[in-house]
Amino acid sequence: MRKIREVLRLKFDCGLSVRKISRSLGIGHSSAGDYHCRFAASGLSWPCSLSDAGLEQQLFPPPPAVPSEQRPLPDWAMIHAELRRPGVTLALLWQEYRLSQPKGFQYSWFCEHYRAWQGKLDVVMRQEHRVGEKLFVDYAGQTVPVIDRHSGEIRQAQVFVAVLGASSYTFAEATWSQQLPDWLGSHTRCFAFLGGVPEIVVPDNLRSAVSKSHRYEPDINPSYRDLAEHYGVAVVPARARKPRDKAKAEVGVQVVERWILAALRNRQFFSLDELNSAIALLLERLNRRPFRKLPGSRHSAFEALDRPALRPLPEQPYVYAEWKKARVHIDYHVEVDGHYYSVPYQLVKKQLEVRLTARTVECFHTNQRVASHLRSPHKGRHSTQTEHMPKSHREHAEWTPQRLIRWAEQTGPNTAGVISHILERRIHPTQGYRACLGILRLGKTHGEVRLELACRRALSLGACSYKSLESILRQGTGVGKTWLACALAHQACREGYSVRYLRLPRLLEELGLAHGDGRFAKLMSGYAKTDLLILDDWGLAPFTVEQRRDMLELLDDRYGQRSTLVTSQMPVDNWHELIGDPTLANAILDRLVHNAYRINLKGESMRKRVKKLTAPGASD
């Protein structure tokens, strides 16, 4: 309340100046001077017998009343709706109001009373959404049971909900899951229901929408991005664990659960179509239900606001497609679900994006389609278009049958024979390149000597394929080296010697771990005290620097004091190269080979002989 009486008392009774009065009462000196001037102009005398309220009314009379027909209140609901349109502000609406009502209220009063009116609305309606801009989508937390009419099995149907930002117009339907096909299908049917598409779709961070969530740059699912590009919309996911980013969807889900799912709680449904028919009836009633604090309904607001602003639907609806990445092999084919599809040979070793529909396979490179095929269900087959096959291309010329055979001859004649056999059995030799390269790569894993021996065995058995060679290299020749080593170990045990059997790869791995946890010295001491140490599968892989040193230390502790038995598929002449370092290789082989007894095993695989003896109908 204004301190009018106190200002007048200090002025007339105490004789203080205006500035001293303002400092004493903590008010501005202009306010104190204004009170004194108004009192002098009023014709009143001091002391004054009026009350504080009467004195204030005398000095500050109210403005003359303007008839309500000359100064009508603005239509706040209309102003609230107009603010949703792009570029519309309160200042513009106030100017239009004053043009229609010259004696209307001023801008400050206009803004103050609009904010007061807006504060009485619901939380959802306080959000500002541009017409036709955003569509919020989500799944309801509740599910609806659907009973199988034949088996009685109960499946839970998911409920998809979409809400337009400006009008709150709602779409809902039931699907079997939240997986990608159902997620994209619901969007397609939602756009058809609306009769147009918005500018932005705001989903949650479910896997069907976002491959990898991120606060600043989330990775949109490729199929979802494909749908967005087809309809010309932008996908802007809500932030993870930020439900206020999609408050429209949250409230829309709540409204659907209360007015649709709750109304269906006592009904039984025996098919998804039956459930969606019931949802559609209640959805129509929900959208036409009047707002509580705004004029009209969701349907009328949609017709007046969102529908005119929606973009038109494309001529063809979206066809569901999946996306995957595939690298082009040197045979200019990409593998998709076990089938091989050709692409232009210039894209050899490039990574492509492959779009899969129920009938077609499309390959894209740098967002440009480079190949299209009918989808084939036959695994292991090739779909090759002649225009994709090279005639004379410098980058691809070296990958010819002659080039692969010459490369195989560097390993040995048996390897070259296997490669020639594979290339001759293909209609197009390029279709055998993949298997040939896989066979030649086995030489890096198992060594060229072992690969040559395995190819010789494959030629004798007539099993010239990558899988057969891989099996031979993994299982060995099976001539009984491990069996003989174990037999010698059993005999040593009977004679009272301590024996330990170890596969060399596992031993080297255990020694490597022992370096880290401090068990190395104790482990090496135990191995040094064993009377007979059997090292099986020597030479399956080259030695590392640390493994060479560990092996030298192990053999040095045992040299001249204990016995060591080694089994290997690799010829002894190749051990030096297998160990690697010439100095350490000489030291290891000096302690292992020069004073050793050597047994060379040959013949048919023991596994094969055992199979023959145990086969049904075998003679005694």
Secondary structure, DSSP 4 states (H G I P E B T S, - for coil): ---HHHHHHHHHTS---HHHHHHHHTS-HHHHHHHHHHHHHHT--SS--S-HHHHHHHHSPPPPP--TTTSPPP-HHHHHHHTTSTT--HHHHHHHHHHH-TT---HHHHHHHHHHHHTTS-HHHHS---TTTEEEEEE-S--EEEE-TTT--EEEEEEEEEEETTT--EEEEEES-SSHHHHHHHHHHHHHHHTSB-SEEE--S-TTTEEE--SSS-EE-HHHHHHHHHHT-EE-PPPTT-GGGGHHHHHHHHHHIIIIITTTTT---SSHHHHHHHHHHHHHHHHTSBPSSSSSBHHHHIIIIIHHHSBPPPSSPPPP-EEEEEE--TTSEEEETTEEEE--GGGTT-EEEEEE-SSEEEEEETTEEEEEEE----TT-EE--GGGS-SS-HHHHT-SHHHHHHHHHTT-HHHHHHHHHHHHTSSSGGGGHHHHHHHHHHHHHH-HHHHHHHHHHHHHHT--SHHHHHHHHHH---SSHHHHHHHHHHHHHHTT--EEEEEHHHHHHHHHHHHHHT-HHHHHHHHHH-SEEEEEEETSS---HHHHHHHHHHHHHHTTTSEEEEEESS-GGGHHHHH--HHHHHHHHHHHTTT-------SS-HHHHHHHHHSTT---
